[in-house]
Each structure stands twice: as structure tokens, then as C-alpha cells.
Amino acid sequence: MKIFRILSLAAACSATIFAVSCGGGTTETTETEVVEELVVEEVPTTVVDIAVGSPDHTTLVAAVSAAGLVETLSGDGPFTVFAPTNSAFAALPEGTLESLLEEANKDQLTAILTYHVVAGNVLSSDLSDGQVVTTLQGQELTVSIKDGKVMINGATAVAADLVGSNGVVHVIDAVLLPK
């Protein structure tokens, strides 16, 4: 009988422990936050984007827009652009720029701007004294190098090798005018 009491007590204790462990105790839940990684594709920087991003080329950007050349110069290329600064445009005779930006003079403006562009990627290291390059406008530009200064038809390159996805930009200090 004593064994029966011990077994009964053990069974009762086991049942109690089982009931407590399965009962309404608090359960802790963990929330996992799923964070999606956003992949931002970098948009290639074209020769037009280089000019647009420069505070020294707002006049050039306005002229390229007025001539309807933004899409062309944003294309595949490659292009080498000799980009006159705002001060280069300001040095033109009074009224010249304003006249060129008029719709009636779009062809003349286009000819001047395409005279600043050469097909291909021409880095400064590719230039040599006396070199002649043909522009998209059809005429030629002559490179001269003296005392380490690169000049294009007399305009000094003040910054070189600004490389974009579709070409290269060289900043010059004068507007080149076709003959």
C-alpha cells in the first residue's frame, strides 16, 4: 500500500508539472523585419551631363539646348567636346551670343557647336603638336602644344580629360569659330 501511495503521489506531481508547463504561460515572440535592399543603378554621365553639372558651362548648355543637340550629344558617341566656358562666350562681340540663340540662327549655332566636337575619344595624351582633327561640322581644328599648354585653334585647354560614358570633355577658354 505504501508503494501505491508513493506511485500516486509521483503521478500527481508529474501531472501537475505537465499541466503547468503546457498551461497559459507567456510566450515571447520575435518579429523579424525584412528590409529590401534597393539597388540604385547609376545613370551614365554623358558629355552633356558633364557640361550640365558645371557652373562654368551654363551658356554652353543653353546653346546646345537651343541648337537641339542635347539628344545627339547624349547618344552613344564617342565624342570629344572642346567646351568653351561662360567667360569664353562672354568674350564674343556684343550681341553675338544673343543673335546665335535666336531660332532664325539655329543652323549657324549648330555649325559653331559641332565645330567644337570631334568623333571618338581623344584624350589629352593622344594630342600632339601640329595634329589636325576633323570636327563633326566638317572643318578641321589644329592642336598646338607649347610649354606644356595645349591649344586648339588658339584656345587654351584649361581642363582636360573629363571622361564620360560616351566621350571626353576638354574645357577651353575661347569659342572656336568655323572659317
Order of alpha helices (4+ residues) and beta strands (2+ residues): alpha-alpha-alpha-alpha-beta-alpha-alpha-alpha-beta-beta-beta-beta-beta-beta
